[in-house]
Amino acid sequence: MSILPLPVYRFIPCPADVYRVVQSVLIDKRAAIPAISGQVGSVIKAYTDTQAAIAAAHLFYKIETTDMSSIDGGFPTGVLAGYFTLDVSGSTVTRLQYELRPAYEQFTADISNLIAIFISSGDWTFDTLI
């Protein structure tokens, strides 16, 4: 029995992909979202459009895997794991939205910790005009 390595993640600012990424993640996890679980397509679309509009108004990052151990059954590089948004108000930064695809929910503590480090290190400032 081999133990698979944990995936490594990268945060990619991609304002041009907000609607596509948000819809992909939310549709993938729709069964776990009470507002759209079991609903028809028009309800799901309205919900995802609303969430995407919120994301588009803030600093948006998609979360992708970036693990070089994809050989031997590890996680492949470049797979969409989720997204998060940051609300920047002066010198205050707050994580506003955070959604993971169901396959990555088991890593939520690790990813949340990486986001907290990303925020506290100030790495997000490279993606803003100050």
DSSP file (Angstrom, degrees, kcal/mol; ACC not computed):
  #  RESIDUE AA STRUCTURE BP1 BP2  ACC     N-H-->O    O-->H-N    N-H-->O    O-->H-N    TCO  KAPPA ALPHA  PHI   PSI    X-CA   Y-CA   Z-CA
    1    1 A M              0   0    0      0, 0.0     2,-0.3     0, 0.0     0, 0.0   0.000 360.0 360.0 360.0 119.5    0.0    0.0    0.0
    2    2 A S        -     0   0    0      0, 0.0     2,-0.6     0, 0.0     0, 0.0  -0.728 360.0-131.3 -98.3 148.7    1.5    3.3   -1.1
    3    3 A I        -     0   0    0     -2,-0.3     0, 0.0     0, 0.0     0, 0.0  -0.866  22.5-131.8 -98.6 124.3    0.7    6.6    0.4
    4    4 A L        -     0   0    0     -2,-0.6     2,-0.1     1,-0.1    70,-0.1  -0.499  24.8-112.5 -74.0 142.0   -0.1    9.3   -2.1
    5    5 A P        -     0   0    0      0, 0.0    70,-0.3     0, 0.0    -1,-0.1  -0.399  34.0-105.7 -69.5 151.4    1.7   12.6   -1.6
    6    6 A L        -     0   0    0      1,-0.1     2,-0.0    68,-0.1    68,-0.0  -0.522  40.6-106.7 -73.6 144.9   -0.4   15.6   -0.6
    7    7 A P        -     0   0    0      0, 0.0     2,-0.3     0, 0.0    -1,-0.1  -0.352  24.8-138.3 -70.3 154.6   -1.0   18.1   -3.4
    8    8 A V        -     0   0    0     67,-0.1    58,-3.0    -2,-0.0     2,-0.3  -0.859  22.1-146.4-108.5 148.9    0.7   21.4   -3.4
    9    9 A Y  E     -A   65   0A   0     -2,-0.3     2,-0.4    56,-0.3    56,-0.2  -0.834  13.6-163.0-121.9 153.7   -1.3   24.5   -4.4
   10   10 A R  E     -A   64   0A   0     54,-2.4    54,-2.3    -2,-0.3     2,-0.6  -0.979  17.5-136.7-130.3 149.4   -0.7   27.8   -6.2
   11   11 A F  E     -A   63   0A   0     -2,-0.4    52,-0.2    52,-0.2    72,-0.0  -0.921  21.4-167.9-108.0 120.0   -2.9   30.8   -6.1
   12   12 A I  E     -A   62   0A   0     50,-2.6    50,-2.6    -2,-0.6     2,-0.4  -0.927  17.4-138.5-115.7 117.6   -3.4   32.4   -9.5
   13   13 A P  E     +A   61   0A   0      0, 0.0    48,-0.2     0, 0.0    46,-0.0  -0.599  35.6 160.7 -70.6 126.1   -5.0   35.9   -9.9
   14   14 A C    >   +     0   0    0     46,-1.2     3,-1.5    -2,-0.4     4,-0.2  -0.464  15.0 166.4-150.1  72.6   -7.3   35.6  -12.9
   15   15 A P  G >  S+     0   0    0      0, 0.0     3,-1.0     0, 0.0     4,-0.3   0.796  80.2  61.2 -59.4 -27.7   -9.9   38.3  -13.2
   16   16 A A  G 3  S+     0   0    0      1,-0.2     4,-0.2     2,-0.1     3,-0.2   0.747 106.2  46.3 -70.9 -21.7  -10.7   37.3  -16.8
   17   17 A D  G <> S+     0   0    0     -3,-1.5     4,-2.8     1,-0.1     5,-0.3   0.263  77.1 112.2-103.1  10.9  -11.7   33.8  -15.7
   18   18 A V  H <> S+     0   0    0     -3,-1.0     4,-2.7    -4,-0.2     5,-0.3   0.922  79.9  42.3 -53.1 -54.8  -14.0   34.7  -12.7
   19   19 A Y  H  > S+     0   0    0     -4,-0.3     4,-2.2     1,-0.2     5,-0.2   0.907 117.0  47.1 -63.8 -42.6  -17.3   33.6  -14.2
   20   20 A R  H  > S+     0   0    0     -4,-0.2     4,-2.1     2,-0.2    -1,-0.2   0.924 116.4  43.3 -65.1 -44.7  -15.9   30.4  -15.7
   21   21 A V  H  X S+     0   0    0     -4,-2.8     4,-2.5     2,-0.2     5,-0.2   0.932 114.5  48.7 -68.6 -46.8  -14.1   29.3  -12.5
   22   22 A V  H  X S+     0   0    0     -4,-2.7     4,-2.7    -5,-0.3     5,-0.3   0.933 113.8  47.0 -60.4 -46.6  -16.9   30.2  -10.1
   23   23 A Q  H  X S+     0   0    0     -4,-2.2     4,-2.5    -5,-0.3     5,-0.3   0.917 111.7  51.3 -61.8 -43.0  -19.5   28.4  -12.2
   24   24 A S  H  X S+     0   0    0     -4,-2.1     4,-1.7    -5,-0.2    -2,-0.2   0.932 114.6  41.7 -60.0 -47.4  -17.2   25.3  -12.6
   25   25 A V  H  X S+     0   0    0     -4,-2.5     4,-1.7     2,-0.2    -2,-0.2   0.940 117.4  45.6 -67.7 -47.9  -16.6   25.0   -8.8
   26   26 A L  H  < S+     0   0    0     -4,-2.7    -2,-0.2    -5,-0.2    -1,-0.2   0.876 112.9  49.4 -68.3 -37.3  -20.1   25.8   -7.7
   27   27 A I  H >< S+     0   0    0     -4,-2.5     3,-1.0    -5,-0.3     4,-0.2   0.893 109.6  53.5 -66.8 -37.4  -21.7   23.5  -10.2
   28   28 A D  H 3< S+     0   0    0     -4,-1.7     3,-0.3    -5,-0.3    -2,-0.2   0.857 119.4  33.5 -63.1 -35.1  -19.3   20.7   -9.2
   29   29 A K  T >< S+     0   0    0     -4,-1.7     3,-1.8     1,-0.2     4,-0.3   0.140  80.6 120.2-107.8  20.4  -20.3   21.1   -5.5
   30   30 A R  G X   +     0   0    0     -3,-1.0     3,-1.3     1,-0.3     6,-0.3   0.785  67.4  64.0 -58.7 -30.2  -24.0   22.0   -6.0
   31   31 A A  G 3  S+     0   0    0     -3,-0.3    -1,-0.3     1,-0.3     6,-0.1   0.767 103.8  48.7 -65.3 -23.4  -25.2   19.0   -4.0
   32   32 A A  G <  S+     0   0    0     -3,-1.8    -1,-0.3     1,-0.1    -2,-0.2   0.416  94.3  83.2 -96.1   1.0  -23.6   20.5   -0.9
   33   33 A I    X>  -     0   0    0     -3,-1.3     3,-1.8    -4,-0.3     4,-1.8  -0.907  66.9-155.6-108.3 108.4  -25.0   24.0   -1.4
   34   34 A P  T 34 S+     0   0    0      0, 0.0    -1,-0.1     0, 0.0    -4,-0.0   0.817  89.4  61.3 -53.6 -35.7  -28.6   24.2    0.1
   35   35 A A  T 34 S+     0   0    0      1,-0.2    12,-0.1     3,-0.0    -5,-0.0   0.747 122.1  20.2 -66.1 -22.9  -29.6   27.1   -2.1
   36   36 A I  T X4 S+     0   0    0     -3,-1.8     3,-1.9    -6,-0.3     2,-0.3   0.426  86.4 125.6-127.2  -1.4  -29.1   25.1   -5.3
   37   37 A S  T 3< S-     0   0    0     -4,-1.8    -6,-0.1     1,-0.3     3,-0.1  -0.448  91.8  -1.7 -63.8 122.7  -29.1   21.5   -4.3
   38   38 A G  T 3  S+     0   0    0     -2,-0.3    -1,-0.3     1,-0.2     2,-0.1   0.579 103.8 135.0  74.9   9.6  -31.7   19.7   -6.4
   39   39 A Q    <   -     0   0    0     -3,-1.9    -1,-0.2     1,-0.1    -3,-0.1  -0.438  59.1 -99.0 -89.5 164.4  -32.7   22.8   -8.2
   40   40 A V    >>  -     0   0    0     -2,-0.1     4,-1.9    -3,-0.1     3,-0.7  -0.297  41.2 -98.4 -75.8 165.5  -33.3   23.3  -11.9
   41   41 A G  H 3> S+     0   0    0      1,-0.2     4,-2.8     2,-0.2     5,-0.2   0.820 119.5  57.3 -57.4 -37.3  -30.6   24.8  -14.2
   42   42 A S  H 3> S+     0   0    0      2,-0.2     4,-2.0     1,-0.2    -1,-0.2   0.867 108.2  47.4 -66.0 -34.9  -32.0   28.4  -14.2
   43   43 A V  H <> S+     0   0    0     -3,-0.7     4,-2.2     2,-0.2    -1,-0.2   0.911 113.0  48.8 -69.4 -42.9  -31.8   28.6  -10.4
   44   44 A I  H  X S+     0   0    0     -4,-1.9     4,-2.8     2,-0.2     5,-0.2   0.917 111.8  49.5 -63.0 -43.5  -28.3   27.2  -10.4
   45   45 A K  H  X S+     0   0    0     -4,-2.8     4,-2.7     1,-0.2     5,-0.2   0.921 110.0  50.0 -63.1 -44.1  -27.3   29.7  -13.1
   46   46 A A  H  X S+     0   0    0     -4,-2.0     4,-2.0     2,-0.2    -1,-0.2   0.911 113.1  47.3 -60.7 -41.9  -28.7   32.6  -11.2
   47   47 A Y  H  X S+     0   0    0     -4,-2.2     4,-2.4     2,-0.2    -2,-0.2   0.940 113.8  45.8 -64.5 -48.1  -26.9   31.6   -8.0
   48   48 A T  H  X S+     0   0    0     -4,-2.8     4,-2.5     1,-0.2    -2,-0.2   0.877 111.5  52.7 -66.4 -36.1  -23.6   31.1   -9.8
   49   49 A D  H  X S+     0   0    0     -4,-2.7     4,-2.2    -5,-0.2    -1,-0.2   0.903 109.7  49.4 -64.0 -40.5  -23.9   34.4  -11.6
   50   50 A T  H  X S+     0   0    0     -4,-2.0     4,-1.9    -5,-0.2    -2,-0.2   0.928 113.1  45.9 -63.4 -45.7  -24.6   36.2   -8.3
   51   51 A Q  H  X S+     0   0    0     -4,-2.4     4,-2.3     1,-0.2    -2,-0.2   0.882 112.3  51.4 -65.4 -38.2  -21.5   34.6   -6.7
   52   52 A A  H  X S+     0   0    0     -4,-2.5     4,-2.7     2,-0.2    -1,-0.2   0.875 107.3  53.1 -66.6 -37.3  -19.4   35.3   -9.7
   53   53 A A  H  X S+     0   0    0     -4,-2.2     4,-1.0     2,-0.2    -1,-0.2   0.898 109.6  48.6 -64.7 -39.9  -20.4   39.0   -9.7
   54   54 A I  H >< S+     0   0    0     -4,-1.9     3,-0.6     1,-0.2    -2,-0.2   0.934 113.1  47.8 -62.6 -45.7  -19.4   39.2   -6.0
   55   55 A A  H >< S+     0   0    0     -4,-2.3     3,-1.7     1,-0.2    -2,-0.2   0.886 106.5  57.2 -62.9 -39.9  -16.1   37.6   -6.9
   56   56 A A  H 3< S+     0   0    0     -4,-2.7    -1,-0.2     1,-0.3    -2,-0.2   0.744 100.0  59.3 -65.2 -23.0  -15.5   39.9   -9.9
   57   57 A A  T << S+     0   0    0     -4,-1.0    -1,-0.3    -3,-0.6     2,-0.2   0.442 110.0  46.0 -84.9   0.1  -15.8   43.0   -7.6
   58   58 A H  S <  S-     0   0    0     -3,-1.7     2,-0.7    -4,-0.2    29,-0.2  -0.730 107.1 -68.7-131.9 178.9  -12.9   41.8   -5.4
   59   59 A L  E     - B   0  86A   0     27,-2.1    27,-2.6    -2,-0.2     2,-0.4  -0.654  59.3-157.3 -75.3 114.5   -9.3   40.4   -5.8
   60   60 A F  E     + B   0  85A   0     -2,-0.7   -46,-1.2    25,-0.2     2,-0.4  -0.795  16.6 179.7-106.8 134.2  -10.0   36.9   -7.3
   61   61 A Y  E     -AB  13  84A   0     23,-2.6    23,-2.3    -2,-0.4     2,-0.4  -0.996  16.9-148.4-130.5 134.9   -7.7   33.9   -7.2
   62   62 A K  E     -AB  12  83A   0    -50,-2.6   -50,-2.6    -2,-0.4     2,-0.6  -0.796  19.4-134.9 -94.4 149.0   -8.2   30.4   -8.5
   63   63 A I  E     +AB  11  82A   0     19,-3.0    18,-3.5    -2,-0.4    19,-1.4  -0.913  29.5 176.0-106.1 120.7   -6.6   27.6   -6.6
   64   64 A E  E     -AB  10  80A   0    -54,-2.3   -54,-2.4    -2,-0.6     2,-0.2  -0.897  32.1-111.5-123.1 153.7   -4.7   25.0   -8.7
   65   65 A T  E     +A    9   0A   0     14,-1.9    13,-3.3    -2,-0.3   -56,-0.3  -0.572  29.2 178.0 -77.0 147.6   -2.7   22.0   -7.9
   66   66 A T        +     0   0    0    -58,-3.0     2,-0.5    11,-0.2    11,-0.2  -0.363  22.5 146.2-147.4  60.0    1.0   22.3   -8.7
   67   67 A D    >   -     0   0    0      8,-0.2     3,-0.6     9,-0.2    10,-0.1  -0.871  38.9-157.3-108.3 128.5    2.6   19.0   -7.6
   68   68 A M  T 3  S+     0   0    0     -2,-0.5     3,-0.5     1,-0.2    -1,-0.1   0.470  82.6  81.4 -80.5  -0.9    5.5   17.5   -9.4
   69   69 A S  T 3 > +     0   0    0      1,-0.2     5,-0.7     6,-0.1    -1,-0.2   0.036  48.8 120.1 -94.2  28.7    4.7   14.1   -8.0
   70   70 A S  T X 5 +     0   0    0     -3,-0.6     3,-0.8     4,-0.2    -1,-0.2   0.688  54.4  91.2 -67.1 -14.9    2.0   13.4  -10.6
   71   71 A I  G > 5S+     0   0    0     -3,-0.5     3,-0.6     1,-0.2     4,-0.1  -0.530  86.2  28.6 -72.5 149.0    4.0   10.4  -11.6
   72   72 A D  G 3 5S-     0   0    0      1,-0.2    -1,-0.2    -2,-0.2    -2,-0.1   0.801 140.8 -56.3  66.8  31.8    3.0    7.2   -9.7
   73   73 A G  G < 5S+     0   0    0     -3,-0.8    -1,-0.2     1,-0.1    -2,-0.2   0.621  96.7 139.7  83.5  12.4   -0.6    8.3   -9.2
   74   74 A G    < < -     0   0    0     -5,-0.7    -4,-0.2    -3,-0.6    -1,-0.1  -0.027  65.5 -65.8 -74.3-171.6    0.0   11.6   -7.4
   75   75 A F        -     0   0    0    -70,-0.3    -8,-0.2    -4,-0.1    -1,-0.2  -0.631  54.1-123.4 -80.6 131.4   -2.0   14.8   -8.1
   76   76 A P    >   -     0   0    0      0, 0.0     3,-0.7     0, 0.0     2,-0.2  -0.364  29.0-103.3 -72.5 155.4   -1.6   16.2  -11.6
   77   77 A T  T 3  S+     0   0    0      1,-0.2   -11,-0.2   -11,-0.2    -9,-0.0  -0.513  96.8  24.3 -77.1 143.1   -0.4   19.8  -12.1
   78   78 A G  T 3  S+     0   0    0    -13,-3.3     2,-0.4     1,-0.3    -1,-0.2   0.630  76.0 147.4  83.7  15.7   -2.9   22.5  -13.1
   79   79 A V    <   -     0   0    0     -3,-0.7   -14,-1.9   -14,-0.2     2,-0.4  -0.714  53.5-115.3 -86.4 132.1   -6.1   20.9  -11.8
   80   80 A L  E     +B   64   0A   0     -2,-0.4   -16,-0.2   -16,-0.2     3,-0.1  -0.516  38.6 170.5 -67.7 120.4   -8.7   23.5  -10.5
   81   81 A A  E     -     0   0A   0    -18,-3.5    20,-3.0    -2,-0.4     2,-0.3   0.698  55.2 -71.8-102.1 -27.1   -9.2   22.9   -6.8
   82   82 A G  E     -BC  63 100A   0    -19,-1.4   -19,-3.0    18,-0.3    -1,-0.3  -0.982  45.3-103.0 166.1-158.2  -11.3   26.0   -6.0
   83   83 A Y  E     -BC  62  99A   0     16,-2.4    16,-2.5    -2,-0.3     2,-0.3  -0.979  17.6-168.4-155.2 163.2  -11.2   29.7   -5.6
   84   84 A F  E     -BC  61  98A   0    -23,-2.3   -23,-2.6    -2,-0.3     2,-0.4  -0.979  10.9-145.1-150.1 159.4  -11.1   32.5   -3.1
   85   85 A T  E     -BC  60  97A   0     12,-1.9    11,-2.5    -2,-0.3    12,-0.5  -0.938   6.9-148.0-125.3 150.9  -11.5   36.3   -3.1
   86   86 A L  E     -BC  59  95A   0    -27,-2.6   -27,-2.1    -2,-0.4     2,-0.6  -0.954   5.9-147.9-116.9 137.0   -9.9   39.0   -1.0
   87   87 A D  E     - C   0  94A   0      7,-3.2     7,-2.0    -2,-0.4     2,-0.6  -0.925  17.1-164.3-101.6 117.0  -11.5   42.2    0.0
   88   88 A V  E     + C   0  93A   0     -2,-0.6     2,-0.4     5,-0.2     5,-0.2  -0.909  16.0 168.2-108.1 118.5   -8.8   44.9    0.2
   89   89 A S  E >   - C   0  92A   0      3,-2.9     3,-2.0    -2,-0.6     2,-0.4  -0.877  67.0 -56.6-131.0  99.4   -9.8   48.1    2.1
   90   90 A G  T 3  S-     0   0    0     -2,-0.4     0, 0.0     1,-0.3     0, 0.0  -0.552 120.4 -20.2  66.5-121.8   -6.8   50.3    2.8
   91   91 A S  T 3  S+     0   0    0     -2,-0.4     2,-0.5    -3,-0.1    -1,-0.3   0.368 118.7  99.0 -98.6   4.1   -4.3   48.2    4.7
   92   92 A T  E <   -C   89   0A   0     -3,-2.0    -3,-2.9     2,-0.0     2,-0.4  -0.806  51.4-172.5 -96.8 129.1   -7.0   45.6    5.8
   93   93 A V  E     -C   88   0A   0     -2,-0.5     2,-0.4    -5,-0.2    -5,-0.2  -0.981   4.3-179.8-122.8 130.1   -7.3   42.4    3.8
   94   94 A T  E     -C   87   0A   0     -7,-2.0    -7,-3.2    -2,-0.4     2,-0.6  -0.989  31.7-123.2-130.9 136.1  -10.1   39.9    4.4
   95   95 A R  E     +C   86   0A   0     -2,-0.4    -9,-0.2    -9,-0.2     3,-0.1  -0.695  35.1 175.2 -74.7 121.4  -10.8   36.6    2.8
   96   96 A L  E     +     0   0A   0    -11,-2.5     2,-0.3    -2,-0.6    -1,-0.2   0.909  58.6  19.9 -97.0 -55.2  -14.4   37.1    1.5
   97   97 A Q  E     +C   85   0A   0    -12,-0.5   -12,-1.9   -42,-0.1    -1,-0.3  -0.879  58.5 174.0-118.2 150.7  -15.2   34.0   -0.5
   98   98 A Y  E     +C   84   0A   0     -2,-0.3     2,-0.4   -14,-0.2   -14,-0.2  -0.820   7.1 164.8-158.2 113.7  -13.7   30.5   -0.4
   99   99 A E  E     -C   83   0A   0    -16,-2.5   -16,-2.4    -2,-0.3     2,-0.3  -0.997  12.7-166.7-136.0 137.3  -15.0   27.5   -2.2
  100  100 A L  E     -C   82   0A   0     -2,-0.4   -18,-0.3   -18,-0.2     5,-0.1  -0.913  28.7-110.7-119.2 148.8  -13.4   24.1   -3.0
  101  101 A R    >>  -     0   0    0    -20,-3.0     3,-2.2    -2,-0.3     4,-0.5  -0.443  40.7-105.7 -68.5 152.3  -14.4   21.4   -5.4
  102  102 A P  G >4 S+     0   0    0      0, 0.0     3,-1.0     0, 0.0     4,-0.4   0.814 118.3  61.4 -53.4 -35.4  -15.6   18.3   -3.5
  103  103 A A  G 34 S+     0   0    0      1,-0.2     3,-0.1     2,-0.1   -22,-0.0   0.692 109.7  42.5 -65.8 -17.4  -12.4   16.3   -4.3
  104  104 A Y  G X4 S+     0   0    0     -3,-2.2     3,-1.9   -23,-0.2    -1,-0.2   0.388  81.8  98.4-111.0   1.0  -10.4   18.9   -2.4
  105  105 A E  G X< S+     0   0    0     -3,-1.0     3,-1.8    -4,-0.5     4,-0.2   0.835  76.6  64.4 -57.7 -32.9  -12.7   19.4    0.7
  106  106 A Q  G 3  S+     0   0    0     -4,-0.4    -1,-0.3     1,-0.3     3,-0.2   0.684 102.7  49.5 -65.6 -15.8  -10.5   17.0    2.6
  107  107 A F  G <> S+     0   0    0     -3,-1.9     4,-2.6     1,-0.2    -1,-0.3   0.182  74.7 114.6-105.5  15.8   -7.6   19.4    2.3
  108  108 A T  H <> S+     0   0    0     -3,-1.8     4,-2.7     1,-0.2     5,-0.2   0.853  74.7  51.5 -60.3 -37.9   -9.6   22.5    3.4
  109  109 A A  H  > S+     0   0    0     -4,-0.2     4,-2.0    -3,-0.2    -1,-0.2   0.925 112.8  45.8 -64.7 -43.4   -7.5   23.0    6.6
  110  110 A D  H  > S+     0   0    0      2,-0.2     4,-2.1     1,-0.2    -2,-0.2   0.927 115.4  46.0 -64.6 -44.9   -4.2   22.9    4.7
  111  111 A I  H  X S+     0   0    0     -4,-2.6     4,-2.4     2,-0.2    -2,-0.2   0.907 111.3  52.0 -67.5 -41.2   -5.5   25.3    1.9
  112  112 A S  H  X S+     0   0    0     -4,-2.7     4,-2.3    -5,-0.3    -1,-0.2   0.904 109.9  50.3 -59.7 -41.1   -7.0   27.7    4.5
  113  113 A N  H  X S+     0   0    0     -4,-2.0     4,-2.2    -5,-0.2    -1,-0.2   0.907 109.6  50.0 -63.9 -42.1   -3.6   27.8    6.3
  114  114 A L  H  X S+     0   0    0     -4,-2.1     4,-2.5     2,-0.2    -2,-0.2   0.880 110.2  50.8 -64.5 -37.6   -1.8   28.5    3.0
  115  115 A I  H  X S+     0   0    0     -4,-2.4     4,-2.6     2,-0.2    -2,-0.2   0.919 108.8  51.4 -65.5 -42.7   -4.3   31.3    2.2
  116  116 A A  H  X S+     0   0    0     -4,-2.3     4,-2.7     2,-0.2    -2,-0.2   0.903 112.0  46.7 -60.6 -41.2   -3.7   32.8    5.6
  117  117 A I  H  X S+     0   0    0     -4,-2.2     4,-2.4     2,-0.2     6,-0.3   0.912 110.5  53.2 -65.8 -42.5    0.1   32.7    5.1
  118  118 A F  H  X>S+     0   0    0     -4,-2.5     5,-1.1     2,-0.2     6,-0.7   0.903 113.4  43.5 -58.1 -43.4   -0.4   34.2    1.6
  119  119 A I  H ><5S+     0   0    0     -4,-2.6     3,-1.0     1,-0.2    -2,-0.2   0.951 115.5  46.1 -68.6 -50.1   -2.4   37.1    3.1
  120  120 A S  H 3<5S+     0   0    0     -4,-2.7    -2,-0.2     1,-0.3    -1,-0.2   0.794 108.7  56.4 -67.5 -27.7   -0.1   37.7    6.1
  121  121 A S  H 3<5S-     0   0    0     -4,-2.4    -1,-0.3    -5,-0.2    -2,-0.2   0.678 106.7-126.7 -76.3 -16.3    3.1   37.6    3.9
  122  122 A G  T X<5 +     0   0    0     -3,-1.0     3,-1.7    -4,-0.6     4,-0.3   0.596  66.3 136.9  81.6  10.9    1.7   40.3    1.7
  123  123 A D  G > < +     0   0    0     -5,-1.1     3,-1.2     1,-0.3     4,-0.2   0.781  63.7  66.9 -61.5 -25.9    2.2   38.3   -1.5
  124  124 A W  G >  S+     0   0    0     -6,-0.7     3,-2.1     1,-0.2    -1,-0.3   0.742  81.6  77.1 -65.3 -23.3   -1.2   39.5   -2.7
  125  125 A T  G X  S+     0   0    0     -3,-1.7     3,-1.3     1,-0.3    -1,-0.2   0.759  82.1  66.4 -63.1 -23.2    0.1   43.1   -3.0
  126  126 A F  G <  S+     0   0    0     -3,-1.2    -1,-0.3    -4,-0.3    -2,-0.2   0.696  98.7  54.5 -68.0 -16.6    1.8   42.1   -6.2
  127  127 A D  G <  S+     0   0    0     -3,-2.1     2,-0.3    -4,-0.2    -1,-0.2   0.229 102.1  68.5-102.4  12.5   -1.6   41.6   -7.7
  128  128 A T  S <  S-     0   0    0     -3,-1.3     2,-0.7    -4,-0.1   -69,-0.0  -0.886  76.7-123.1-127.9 158.8   -3.0   45.1   -6.9
  129  129 A L              0   0    0     -2,-0.3    -3,-0.1     1,-0.1    -2,-0.0  -0.918 360.0 360.0 -98.9 118.6   -2.5   48.6   -7.9
  130  130 A I              0   0    0     -2,-0.7    -1,-0.1    -5,-0.1    -5,-0.0   0.409 360.0 360.0-106.2 360.0   -1.6   50.6   -4.8
